[in-house]
């Protein structure tokens, strides 16, 4: 890798080793942020290579993804037995109540609309009303939106 070549040519230890040394030097349970780690490395090893912050960010994300470090509250913490568990994104699931001994868990409910019973008798068909004027409701008006009035026919009737 190119990053390892940089470390060997300038006689620096590998970045993961320097990061872990900085975290151990901090001796704080909440860990250290990226700027503290960088300042510690510069104070201990002197001149750092060009692109030091990019290399540091790269190695910190790699170590976080691999599980060596944990990123909590903008600080990096060494992952260990006493470290808090890493949480994923979103709301955590509700804790499940343990079942009593000898009970069988219920089957999950099927999703969607239930299927029709193939043995059920067919439903009676609705009869169509006789064609004619639209049905009038209890209010005395027909259902739906009223028809548009043709303005052209009204103006022709007035002029004639």
C-alpha positions in Angstrom: 0.0 0.0 0.0 1.1 3.6 -0.6 0.4 4.6 3.1 2.7 1.9 4.4 5.4 3.0 2.0 5.2 6.5 3.4 5.5 5.3 6.9 8.6 3.2 6.2 10.4 5.8 4.2 10.2 8.4 7.0 11.0 5.9 9.7 7.6 6.3 11.4 5.7 3.4 13.0 2.5 2.4 11.2 -0.4 4.7 11.7 -2.6 2.2 13.6 0.2 1.8 16.1 0.6 5.5 16.5 -3.2 6.0 16.9 -3.4 3.4 19.7 -0.4 5.0 21.4 -2.2 8.3 21.4 -5.3 6.8 22.8 -3.3 5.0 25.6 -1.5 8.3 26.4 -4.9 10.1 26.9 -6.0 7.8 29.7 -9.5 9.1 29.6 -12.5 6.8 29.4 -14.3 9.0 26.9 -11.4 8.7 24.4 -9.8 11.3 22.2 -10.8 13.3 19.1 -8.9 13.4 15.8 -7.2 16.7 16.6 -5.7 15.4 19.9 -4.5 12.3 18.2 -2.8 14.4 15.4 -1.2 16.8 18.0 0.1 13.8 20.0 1.6 12.2 16.9 3.3 15.5 15.8 4.7 16.1 19.3 6.1 12.6 19.7 7.4 11.9 16.1 8.1 15.5 14.9 7.6 16.2 11.2 4.7 14.2 9.7 4.4 13.3 6.0 2.4 15.4 3.5 -1.3 14.6 3.7 -1.0 13.6 7.3 -4.6 14.5 8.2 -6.0 12.5 5.2 -3.9 9.5 6.2 -5.1 9.8 9.8 -8.7 10.0 8.7 -8.3 7.0 6.5 -6.8 4.9 9.2 -9.3 6.0 11.8 -12.2 5.0 9.6 -10.6 1.7 8.8 -10.0 0.9 12.4 -13.5 2.0 13.3 -15.0 -0.3 10.5 -12.9 -3.2 11.6 -13.9 -2.9 15.2 -10.6 -1.9 16.7 -11.9 1.5 17.6 -15.4 2.9 18.4 -16.5 6.4 17.5 -18.7 7.8 20.3 -19.6 11.5 20.8 -17.0 12.8 18.3 -14.3 10.8 20.2 -12.4 7.6 19.3 -12.3 5.0 22.0 -10.4 1.7 22.0 -12.9 -1.1 21.7 -12.7 -3.4 24.6 -14.8 -5.3 27.1 -15.6 -2.2 29.0 -16.4 -0.1 25.9 -20.1 0.6 25.3 -21.7 -1.4 22.5 -21.8 0.1 19.0 -25.3 1.1 18.0 -26.6 1.1 14.5 -28.6 3.7 12.8 -32.2 4.4 13.8 -34.3 3.6 16.8 -33.2 0.6 18.8 -35.6 -2.4 18.9 -37.8 -2.9 21.9 -36.6 -5.5 24.3 -38.5 -8.8 23.9 -40.1 -10.4 27.0 -38.8 -13.9 27.5 -41.4 -16.7 27.0 -42.3 -18.9 29.9 -40.9 -22.5 29.8 -43.1 -24.8 27.8 -45.0 -22.2 25.8 -45.1 -22.2 22.0 -44.6 -18.8 20.3 -47.6 -17.6 18.3 -47.3 -17.7 14.5 -46.9 -14.2 13.0 -50.0 -12.7 11.5 -50.1 -12.9 7.7 -49.8 -9.6 5.9 -52.2 -8.1 3.5 -55.9 -8.8 2.8 -57.2 -12.2 3.8 -58.1 -14.6 0.9 -61.7 -15.4 0.0 -63.1 -18.7 1.2 -63.4 -20.9 -1.9 -66.3 -22.9 -0.3 -68.4 -19.9 0.6 -71.6 -19.4 -1.4 -71.5 -16.7 -4.0 -72.7 -13.3 -3.0 -76.1 -12.2 -4.5 -75.7 -9.8 -7.5 -76.9 -6.3 -7.2 -79.8 -5.3 -9.4 -79.2 -2.3 -11.6 -81.8 0.5 -11.2 -84.0 1.2 -14.2 -82.5 3.7 -16.6 -84.1 7.1 -16.4 -83.5 10.3 -14.5 -80.7 10.2 -11.9 -81.8 9.1 -8.5 -82.7 11.9 -6.1 -81.4 11.8 -2.6 -83.3 12.7 0.6 -82.2 16.4 0.2 -84.0 16.7 -3.2 -80.9 17.2 -5.3 -79.3 14.6 -7.6 -75.9 13.1 -6.5 -72.6 14.5 -7.7 -71.4 17.8 -9.2 -74.0 19.9 -11.1 -73.7 20.0 -14.9 -71.9 23.0 -16.5 -74.3 25.6 -17.9 -73.7 26.3 -21.6 -73.1 30.1 -21.8 -73.3 30.1 -25.6 -76.8 28.8 -25.7 -78.0 31.4 -23.1 -76.5 34.3 -25.1 -78.1 33.0 -28.3 -81.5 32.7 -26.7 -81.3 36.3 -25.3 -80.3 37.9 -28.7 -82.9 36.2 -30.8 
